[in-house]
Amino acid sequence: MMIYRAFSNLALGVALLLGNTHSAEAKWLLTAQEAELIGKQSQMQEPAASKPGNGPKILVSNPKLLSKVTPPIDISVSFTPGQSGHQPDMKSLKVIVVGFFDFDITDRVREYLHGTKLDVKDAAFPSGRHRIRMHIKDKQGNPNEKDLIVTVANGD
């Protein structure tokens, strides 16, 4: 498993170096090349907690459930105390685009963190249906995880 993940990360990195044609000004959370490399899941059900826990609540206010969005997209998520009652540990946040290969976009979204909110404005995202998994722990280490499915329509 460890060798598989290391190989897939290496292959993804090489492909990105060779195939990235986007300008430096674009705020791409996921490029079209990355989306192709990630691949598609055979079935993608509507959002659900992938591993529900008693850690922070993950509240998605944008995009709205089941809505299609056109690029650039806005994503708005707040993290509040969950069943444990403890504050979210924002340093523990992981944001991963899930597919045949998973792709960690945590570093790309860090600039959009404001306190306990993730507020992404005008982000470029390729067309298609994407599963974004958010994993966070509270200050006591209690985890929670939630999937957000984003359907991006062609901007044409």
Buried (B, 14 or more C-beta within 10 A) or exposed (E): EEEEEEEBBEEBEEBBEEBEEEEEEEBBBBBBBBBBBBEBEEEBEEBEEBEEBBBBBBEBEBBEEEEEBEBBBEBBBBBEBBBBEBBBBBEBBBBBBBBEBBBEBEEBBEEBBEEBBBBBEEBBBBBBEBBBBBBBBBBEEBBBBBBBBBBBEEEE
